[in-house]
Amino acid sequence: MPVADTSFIIDLIRHERAALKKLDALEQEGKTLCITWVNALELFTGAYRSAHIESNVKEIIALLNVCEELPFSAEIYHTFGYLSAALHRQGNPVGDFDLVIAAMALSHDREIVTRDHHFEKIPDLVVLRY
């Protein structure tokens, strides 16, 4: 079950062709999406900054009701800290929210669906691009 990055969720909400095609391919493989609490934070932030708050909030709530949310565990603290330090030493830092999403995916042995290239910097993370 792959973890959906926020960019993928937004593209699905916007009915972006490439995202819809990727979702269809995942469904054909029998894979369903899961999300993280970070996705929810980012989505609600975007909704409340938008011109269509009410409709966007409703769409997010509907989405959250059909996706499994990955649980948070102490292992994620260690994974996040290790990744953050390693990427900074290499001169390849990734934003903290995306690094939390990646740490959660790795801690749960999941891949991530995204169009964002910076996830490819993260060692051992399987990135499903679209």
Number of C-alpha atoms within 10 A of each C-alpha: 17 20 30 23 23 23 17 24 20 18 16 17 15 11 12 12 12 15 23 17 14 18 19 13 12 17 12 10 9 9 13 16 19 19 25 23 16 16 22 17 13 14 20 17 12 15 19 13 10 13 10 10 14 11 12 18 18 12 14 17 14 11 15 17 10 11 15 15 16 16 11 13 11 8 13 20 14 13 17 20 13 12 20 20 13 15 15 11 10 9 9 13 17 18 9 11 13 17 20 22 25 30 25 27 24 22 19 18 14 18 18 25 25 23 18 15 9 14 22 14 15 20 12 11 17 18 21 17 16 15
